[in-house]
């Protein structure tokens, strides 16, 4: 009709929204704004705490900083993995020794607790009535006793052993007394170091070859043997190198001199009590994790393996345990972290780990904040390392549906 106005398509479009309103409607932009705001708030709180602490320390004329690490420590440490002289070495080296002592407890404790906990957990599922009841009693009893009491019990028990002159002797070179266990210790030489380096290189070569053999098997179906390469790289090559150096392996054998032993290696009662308590206590929890993981595997797997004529041990090792690991690994990570953190109770029985050494350090220097910060950073580093490794391992064993 001639009276109808001509309306173009451009007039029917909605008016453009403001850019700011469009940006706020984007979830990604809002998330970025919130992250920046929270990060700024955390930074402000941290700055405020540091500033307030520095002002209070200045008012009380308390020194700050880590310059005390270069001063002579004078802290006697009985068990060390590296040479240490309290009259010459500084606080920094003493703290390093405390870190190494904590690391030694963590590594040995995790390995032994895992092995013992796995055995106890499998034993709880045994068809043997007596074995199942004994392992169940082990778990239910030790989980209910506080770890500190267990450490004190083992330490008191080891302190009740006879003195060095009446020590129990095992063979010609092992002695058990209230000073700990004395045993022969190899004398370190550069040739021995090169041999151990060859062993480490052999392990790396074996792992690389194993991965390559697996890739070839997946691509072509051809199965390549890994064990000959492992034997040659880890055993034969280092042994040949060791013989070529003249086999310079000698042992420092402990001997009784006066009222104590000299020479050899030492497993002190403090370390022995700490490891025993940690391993037994942690293994009771790990046993329950292993039991729950195995029971999470469908019973049809057991029945199918039995129908194929597989023995119970092979069925457990090759079929059930690999499937149970996806249930076992996450809570097992928490138990590893608990074991590392529980090792700080070593101060109660006199074992000089990082907590003990750092506590003595800031009691002598008066710089408690720096000492506590060092302790926190050490345990944070250990915990993050364990978490990263276990998360990597958990991702590696995850079943992928195809």
PyMOL commands that set and color helices and strands:
alter all, ss='L'
color gray80, all
select helices_A, chain A and resi 9-12+19-24+27-59+67-70+91-124+129-142+147-159+164-166+190-220+227-244+269-296+299-307+312-348+354-365+368-397
alter helices_A, ss='H'
color red, helices_A
select strands_A, chain A and resi 168-170+174-177+180-183+185-186+251-252+255-257+260-262+265-267
alter strands_A, ss='S'
color yellow, strands_A
deselect
rebuild
show_as cartoon
